[in-house]
Amino acid sequence: MSTFTTTNPATGEKIETYTLMSKDDVVQKVEAAHASFLDWRTKSHADRAPYLNRIAKVLRDHSDELAALMTRETGKLIKDGKTEVEICAAIFEYTAQHGPDVLADEERTHGTDGARGVVTHQPIGVIYSIQPWNFPLYQPVRVLAANLMAGNACVLKHASICTGSGLRLRELCIEAGLPEDLFQVILIDHDTSDEIIEHPLVRGVTMTGSDTAGRHIGSVASKALKKTVLELGSNDAYLVLEDADIETAVKFSVMGRLYNNGETCVSAKRFVVTDKVYDAFVSAFVDQMKAITLGDPTDENTQLGPLSSEDQFSTVKEQVEQSVAKGAKVLCGGDVPERTGAYYPATVLANVTPGMPAYDDEIFGPVAAVIRAKDDEDAMRIANDSRYGLGGGIFSRDEERALKLARDHFDTGMVRINNFGAADPNMPFGGVKDSGYGREHGGFGMKEFTNAKSIFLP
């Protein structure tokens, strides 16, 4: 039997060794999830809500344990892990509170005589959830909460490096009273995953990851006529316009680039700065990035921990080196510290132009790409000059003008104005272009994998 071992990226120490499941074992879990779904779907939305509230409570009760586990597996700061647990609890509570209304039957009319019609949002079955490592709890939870409320079952294939977090999440859901087979966690390779996508009891597939992986999974699912929701990362641009408050812009730019050790899909990555404020912004931004404390992620005073693995470290290092070889200038960072662990320093690159990884691709680490724009119009053009379109940001003293730019011109799924944040249960989350399609949160995710069924009465 094939095995894999999880590793602490801060110390290099081995954590746990797991055995991959056989296809027969996984099919049994899919079948068990489907059988549990057949009972779960008979419950009303109001009847499902208490299960979600109990899961939220159990997660909070185990917050310290879960944060420590995520830190061991992925290197995220312990304080960020605690925040992640709270976000997950809030998502379950939001879904429990709003789900019954969001998914309620809708009264309509049909025909010339206005006969009664009903639109009902019915569950469809087993949803296959393929999730990455950067938020070991949040990524599966945002799928799980929405689909439990909708009446579906969920089968999770988590990233191998955070296997322990995925398994522990399932244990805690069961401890909270969730039917044991309704939420399954499977340990499989990519080939088996493709076969699970094609399994007739799997009715939908949702995945977060790279656009390369998204193309593959979307292709396999489409051939099997399975609906997908894909969130595929980005190289989000944050615009510093001519009238920006520099102190605010720098504060949230540092936060936006370093949150979760820089390993966040919807975070500030490209900083498009107008010529008028370029020198002032870059000077202050570099000063603050230089002052960042790199160190042990279990220390509450640490501001930047290690990357999630040696592989991720190598990828980020290579992307920076390739950008520098093509003309980018290192303003700070870039030198790898001599210490054990997958540590990469807070880094700022200037003179970033098309053709460089720092401009074209997503650098999933604490590396900021600064791009000079002639003026506000040029900054907006540069921001949209990307194959991605997940999030972005605008710094401007004129919030109404920034709102108009965000609404009418920014070609992304989400825009932050004079602030930074990752996700909110009440706001839809998702992107356009190579950042994927579909939405989670804000009530939208609860309907992604439902059958909007039309019923025509006489």
Order of alpha helices (4+ residues) and beta strands (2+ residues): beta-beta-alpha-alpha-alpha-alpha-beta-beta-beta-alpha-beta-alpha-beta-alpha-beta-alpha-beta-beta-alpha-beta-alpha-alpha-beta-beta-alpha-beta-alpha-beta-alpha-beta-beta-alpha-beta
